[in-house]
Amino acid sequence: MPFINERLEANRESIEKDRAASGPVRASRFRFEPETVMSRLRDNIVGQDDALAAMEAMLVRVKADIGEDNRPLAVHLFLGPTGVGKTETVRLIAEAIHGNRDGLCRIDMNTLAQEHYAAALTGAPPGYVGSKEGHSLFDLDKVQGSFSKPGIVLFDEIEKASKEVVRTLLNVLDTGRLVFPSGNREIDFRNTLIFMTSNAGALEAETHEQRYQRGWRRWLGLSPGKGEDIRDTALRRHFDPEFLNRIDQTLTFNRLTDNWLESLLDIELAGLNRRLAKKHAELSLSPELREELCRGYDARYGAREMLRAFRQRLEPAIARALLAYPDCHRFEASVKNREVTVNQYVE
Ligand SMILES: Nc1ncnc2c1ncn2[C@@H]1O[C@H](COP(=O)(O)OP(=O)(O)OP(=O)(O)O)[C@@H](O)[C@H]1O
């Protein structure tokens, strides 16, 4: 498969022709609209306004195609506690750009916790079994994207990877290239959006915030103080400065408070209704059920806990109702004695 720079060269002439024929001189080679990607993100991610604003700036910069030639298109580290939308944000960007939530190469760094697992990314060194084949966890098409669409890579839970594995990424972040130790293969990341997620520092920052909420600084109206410092200290404990220096932007995702539960529920219900529309059905929730699904939520586990309740309690009931009332189009779910039932909707 040709490297992306060869593809770019091959396409340059036809793009120049297209440009000459069709108006704006400064047309981007990228066929995605930042506004469309952002509206997908804003409709589906709650409580993370700062992170989304940073994503918008990144998408506009990428679309304008003014980045350095010898680097990935963007390198972002997402920090924050579990279940607050870090991975979901990347999946939604993939969906908006590639039309598919799985249009990204996700590497679970948790599985690369030992030094020798670096070979899983870069292939085995010369003389070792598999060195000639140059096997790697990277899915080339998803990493390199195409001329008109950036590739997307997600390194999930980066702090769990061994130092050796993280070190192999330095060149990727720096020059946009991963050269295999065998020397006979290279992966090009210069057309790639790189995202990394980490929980590093989340617990410490959380404890600091809780102390502030209970402590005298708050009562005196003083600022919480060193939350950012705590996060940075945790980051420095986990990662070498060389690595941190190569990241364009580190973004902290907030813990989701109770205020966002109703919105999360609406997002999930909209998703379910999109699937039900294919069966010509629509579901609404009674106010009591909405309240019950949002109650008893433990913010420590992020959105997942509420979503689990939604799926485990509601979906079996709607499934039964769909089979029991094949001619009915509108359903309502309600709750009595913690039992969720779904019936035909009555005006
Ligand atoms: N801010 C949010 N807005 C909307 N949905 C969210 C949000 N946060 C989490 N979710 C929902 O919860 C699920 C889990 O979130 P996600 O996978 O993004 O967690 P995460 O922040 O990456 O946590 P972890 O570090 O545990 O992987 C998502 O699939 C999504 O449906």
The ligand as a MOL file (V3000), in Angstrom:
LIG
                    3D

  0  0  0     0  0            999 V3000
M  V30 BEGIN CTAB
M  V30 COUNTS 31 33 0 0 0
M  V30 BEGIN ATOM
M  V30 1 N -20.3830 13.4550 28.8510 0
M  V30 2 C -21.1420 12.4920 28.3230 0
M  V30 3 N -22.1860 12.8100 27.5350 0
M  V30 4 C -22.9500 11.8320 26.9960 0
M  V30 5 N -22.7650 10.5060 27.1950 0
M  V30 6 C -21.7470 10.1530 27.9690 0
M  V30 7 C -20.8910 11.1120 28.5740 0
M  V30 8 N -19.9720 10.4690 29.2870 0
M  V30 9 C -20.2220 9.1760 29.1380 0
M  V30 10 N -21.2830 8.9690 28.3450 0
M  V30 11 C -21.8590 7.6620 28.0080 0
M  V30 12 O -21.1990 6.6790 28.8330 0
M  V30 13 C -20.5260 5.6960 28.0290 0
M  V30 14 C -19.1210 5.5260 28.5670 0
M  V30 15 O -18.3730 6.7140 28.3280 0
M  V30 16 P -16.8860 6.7170 27.7370 0
M  V30 17 O -16.6220 5.4020 27.0640 0
M  V30 18 O -16.6690 7.9250 26.9340 0
M  V30 19 O -16.0580 6.7540 29.1010 0
M  V30 20 P -14.5840 7.2930 29.3340 0
M  V30 21 O -14.6560 8.6980 29.7870 0
M  V30 22 O -13.7680 7.0010 28.1310 0
M  V30 23 O -14.1680 6.4040 30.5820 0
M  V30 24 P -13.0790 5.2380 30.7380 0
M  V30 25 O -11.8360 5.9380 31.1610 0
M  V30 26 O -13.6470 4.3510 31.7810 0
M  V30 27 O -12.9880 4.5590 29.3950 0
M  V30 28 C -20.5160 6.2410 26.6150 0
M  V30 29 O -20.7300 5.2270 25.6940 0
M  V30 30 C -21.6460 7.2450 26.5720 0
M  V30 31 O -22.8240 6.5870 26.1390 0
M  V30 END ATOM
M  V30 BEGIN BOND
M  V30 1 1 1 2
M  V30 2 1 2 3
M  V30 3 2 2 7
M  V30 4 2 3 4
M  V30 5 1 4 5
M  V30 6 2 5 6
M  V30 7 1 6 7
M  V30 8 1 6 10
M  V30 9 1 7 8
M  V30 10 2 8 9
M  V30 11 1 9 10
M  V30 12 1 10 11
M  V30 13 1 11 12
M  V30 14 1 11 30
M  V30 15 1 12 13
M  V30 16 1 13 14
M  V30 17 1 13 28
M  V30 18 1 14 15
M  V30 19 1 15 16
M  V30 20 2 16 17
M  V30 21 1 16 18
M  V30 22 1 16 19
M  V30 23 1 19 20
M  V30 24 2 20 21
M  V30 25 1 20 22
M  V30 26 1 20 23
M  V30 27 1 23 24
M  V30 28 2 24 25
M  V30 29 1 24 26
M  V30 30 1 24 27
M  V30 31 1 28 29
M  V30 32 1 28 30
M  V30 33 1 30 31
M  V30 END BOND
M  V30 END CTAB
M  END
